[in-house]
Amino acid sequence: MDETKTVPSLDSAGRTDGVAVRLLEAKEYRRFQDLLAKHHYLGRIKPVGERLCYVAVDARGRWVALLVFNAAAKHLKHRDQWIKWTAQQRDRRLRLVTNNSRFLLLPEATEPHLGSQVLGLALERLRPDWQTRYGHPVEVVETFVD
């Protein structure tokens, strides 16, 4: 069974409720993609390279958020300048960077601070999950907003 991390949040009635983040199961992939297509402005993910998909669920098991982390873009001028990488350093270390390419709070999810809770839980899991799946850690997570 997949280990989940949980934090308290408030349900729609103001009661304390738990939110958990877990890795997406293969049998859930189609539903995941359909929800991204319907509710995320970038739509479905196009699987290429290393990636992990997460689903956040409430205490009743209802999906409240979806997240995708994938391998970072090879060339990104501002990131490379911020990190102060040379081309050789980037070639050696880029695998330590991942990109949060999708973060979707589903329309039914209205709890205060849910986005921060979900993102925090996902980031706690990301490093060990990535290490387990791909054999190397994640040191930097980047994201972009249009």
Secondary structure, 3 states (H helix, E strand, C coil): CCCCEEEEEECCCCCEEEEEEEECCHHHHHHHHHHHHHHCCCCCCCCCCCEEEEEEEECCCCEEEEEEEEECCCCCHHHHHHHCCCHHHHHHHHHHEEEEEEEEECCCCCCCCHHHHHHHHHHHHHHHHHHHHHCCCCCEEECCCC
